[in-house]
Amino acid sequence: MTFESCYNSAPTILMEGALGERLKREYGLAFDEKVAMASLIYNERSRAALKNIWEEYISVAAAYHLPFIATTPTRRANKERVLNSKYDESIIQDNIQFLKQIQQTSKIEMYIGGLMGCKGDAYKATNILSIHEAMDFHSWQAELFKAAGADFLYAGIMPALPESIGMAKAMEETGLPYIISFMIHKNGRLIDGTTIHDAIKEIDHKTLRKPLCYMSNCVHPLVLKEALTYSFNNTELVKKRFHGLQANTSPLSPEELDDCADLRTSDSVDLAENMMDLNKFVTMKIYGGCCGTSKLHMQEIAKRLAD
């Protein structure tokens, strides 16, 4: 089965929980200055840490008989950063292959996403690319993911509309299914001020092969809930097209999270209940975790999905 077939047929899909924060805090790992987490696969200790964390999440999906998706830790491994690092374009292929090895031994229905991100700061919406600049810039990474055999593409914490449109156009050119995930404020808008409704409307209008769906990540479900309650987002379009969240365990704003030295967490049961509550506003299909989440958080979420 393809990822698109799984998405269209499965009632719910479990996505991975936190990687970056856990790698830093539990394993004491440091990330590369240029490509961040993408180079961790080249070190035996960090490879083992990645494998351990992914296998924890896979075990949750297996226990509750849920399809599972994982994304490569490559949000910062864009063309500019890779070519200015000590690595080359093979870092994309190598990250896909590392996850494929885990996929082959998982014994569950698992799909691998090629994770991409904005060129600048996702938390501050700086150095945002125009539509044409973004299409040109992100095509390099998108095509490498296609060649490497990714099941789908995933644009994480996108803060601004123009670059999100260009990213979507670069992704659609690959022929792979893809998802656009926004960084949003509780005021119902992306960091650049675009409403969720307008962002979806514009991206859908400017692409021939539309995203499978839209999501948000690195925000608390209570933040997303508030964002969805505004009349300009409480629309049929948002209900029809917005279907997932990788939840942060802190309700702080993106700016506060970016400057926060301490990890803010919320109770796993509370987080899971808050995630389920989102179905009052949109039909949730993809449930994942971001900063602060652990195996325990994903278990509580999966438990409710399997009920």
Secondary structure, 3 states (H helix, E strand, C coil): CCHHHHHHHCCCEEECCCCHHHHHHCCCCCCECCCEHHHHHHCHHHHHHHHHHHHHHHHHHHHCCCCEEEECCCCCCCHHHHHCCCCCCHHHHHHHHHHHHHHHHHCCCEEEEEEEECCCECCCCECCCCHHHHHHHHHHHHHHHHHHCCCEEEEEEECCHHHHHHHHHHHHCCCCCEEEEECECCCCEECCCCEHHHHHHHHHHCCCCCCCEEEEEEECHHHHHHHHHCCCCCCHHHHHHEEEEEECCCCCCHHHHHCCCCCCCCCHHHHHHHHHHHHHCCCCCEEEECCCCCHHHHHHHHHHHHC
